[in-house]
Amino acid sequence: MRRKRKLSAKWQLCGYMLLFCAILIILLWVFQVVYLNEFYKYIKRVEAKKVYEQLAELIEAEDPDLETKISDIAGEHNYSVMLTNENLSYLYLSDHNPVSSLLYMPTEMFRQLLEKARMHNGEYSYTVIGNDSEMGGDDSSGIGGDSLDPGGKKDSEKKFRQNEGLERGESIIFTKIINPEEYGSPVLLVNITVTPITSTVETIKIQLLVITGVLLVLGIIFAVFISNMVARPLIRMNEAAKRLAKGDFSPNFRAEHYREFDELSDTLNFAASELGKTEQYQHEIVANVSHDLRTPLTMITGYAEVMRDIPGENTPENVQVIIDEANRLTTLVNDVLDLSKLQGGVEELKLIRYNLTESIRQVFDRYNKLREQEGYVITFEAEQDVYVVADEYKIYQVVYNLINNAINYTGADKLVQVRQILKGDVVRIEIIDSGEGIPKTELDNVWERYYKVDKNHKRSVQGTGLGLSIVKNILILHRAQYGVESEIGKGSTFWFELQIDYRGEDV
């Protein structure tokens, strides 16, 4: 089944930014047009409630400048404020609301508001919707009668007005009994107008239409620009990665502007470099393994043919050559298998407590013939026997391979030194040769398979070229510290460290 082609990161990012822009525009329309009227009413109610609670506190505190402060507050907010009592024996009015006024409120209406307030813990709000300027009826003289008529109007002209001139206006009358439990307590009336904002909404709609058009154009421009800026490094690295996948290890991954892309490009550059090295090592491994296999096979075949075709050549010496070359093949195959297991993570450690010092002495037994026949000087310095918990066979391999490597690369004096050094709870094993040394730039590479500092170097004792790589992987399995120190012209020192076990019993 054909895999569905996905959108590129560039267009996905562009789409997300346009979606974000569209959400912002929708929110603007919803809050500035659809719910603007409701928000306005809510805010006005909250504001009015704060005002009449402030006025109620002033009344309860019996502020000496009460009338002045009531007038100032009413004027600041364009409210109509009336202070009376339940007996209608006292009246104070501050009328700053041009379209709604408490003046000439019918007595019956006041008593109804008072009754509602008593039923609601002394507070009640009454909403008047639409033009209600003709209210008054038979009781048009209002709460205070003629005493509230500062302009000397006739009784026929005395009307209780609400939302005068505003057919769709809305006004709210807040009623608060200062002390609901006391009869004759002061009563505070606050009258506010919620002005219709239809024309405001229409104005905002026109503005939003213009803003929507501008935002859409700018959103598209910025979305394309920003998505290009962000996606360009990804596209460039993707193309380089495709070339890398095809075996071209030369692409240079580089990024701009963004720290994460810089870090990714550095990682990919390192990966490309390592893959290039691996490719090179692979060719070298094939060449070296082919050479190491061909030489003993040629020797075995040649000596076997001589022993078959020429009478009298079936000598013990010729048979020994065949056996030696077969052993060399076996060693090579075993090393390849060991390294494969170690690097594949399938090799398990068999940890025991054993005498490391004695184990190193046993390694020396394998080099008796080399010392006698070819004049090698191999020494071992140890102040005392040391016990460790490790895989005895694999540490034996480590020591053997390091000594073998030192023999292969030691100088003309054929001297190899092995030292056991105690450092607190750690034992350090050093294998020292007197060879030409290793450049500092090459020290990290000596642990690689078939790596040679000097490609033309001929080993005095043949090896498989896998010894140091096996050493490294075994020591990594043991979580042991290891390394190499070298100076040109003065030889090299390979070392590793293990924890000393001071217990007397086996684990």
Number of C-alpha atoms within 10 A of each C-alpha: 3 4 5 6 6 7 9 11 16 20 15 14 19 23 16 13 19 21 14 14 19 16 12 14 18 13 13 15 18 12 13 16 19 14 12 18 19 12 13 14 16 13 12 17 18 10 12 21 15 12 18 22 14 13 21 19 13 17 19 11 10 10 12 10 9 14 16 12 14 24 17 14 20 25 16 10 14 19 24 27 28 22 20 20 18 16 11 15 10 12 15 14 19 23 20 21 20 14 20 29 29 25 23 22 23 22 18 13 15 18 13 11 21 21 13 17 20 17 12 13 13 18 19 19 18 13 13 14 17 16 20 21 17 13 18 20 11 8 16 20 25 25 23 19 17 15 11 17 16 7 6 11 11 10 12 8 10 21 22 22 21 30 25 17 14 17 12 14 21 21 22 20 23 22 24 26 25 20 15 18 11 10 11 16 15 22 26 22 21 25 27 28 27 18 17 16 14 13 9 12 17 12 12 16 16 11 11 18 13 11 14 20 12 11 18 15 12 14 20 16 13 15 23 18 13 16 19 18 14 17 18 16 20 20 15 14 21 13 14 19 20 12 14 19 11 8 13 14 20 13 17 18 23 18 19 13 10 10 10 11 18 16 13 16 20 16 13 20 19 14 14 22 16 13 16 17 13 14 14 11 16 14 12 15 18 12 13 16 17 11 12 18 17 13 14 19 17 12 16 20 13 13 18 17 12 15 16 12 11 9 8 9 16 15 9 9 10 16 15 11 16 20 13 15 18 16 13 20 19 12 14 19 15 13 18 18 12 17 22 14 15 19 15 9 11 9 14 10 14 11 14 14 19 18 15 23 19 12 15 18 11 13 16 16 9 11 16 12 11 14 14 10 8 9 12 19 15 20 13 15 13 13 10 10 10 19 21 21 20 19 18 19 12 17 18 15 16 21 22 20 20 21 23 20 23 26 25 19 22 24 18 9 12 19 18 23 18 23 16 22 16 16 11 8 10 15 20 17 24 24 23 27 27 21 24 17 21 21 12 13 7 12 15 10 13 15 20 17 20 21 18 15 14 9 7 7 10 10 12 10 11 12 16 19 21 20 23 21 21 26 22 20 19 23 18 13 15 16 11 13 14 17 14 18 15 19 14 12 12 15 19 23 21 20 20 19 20 21 18 19 19 12 10 8 7 9 9
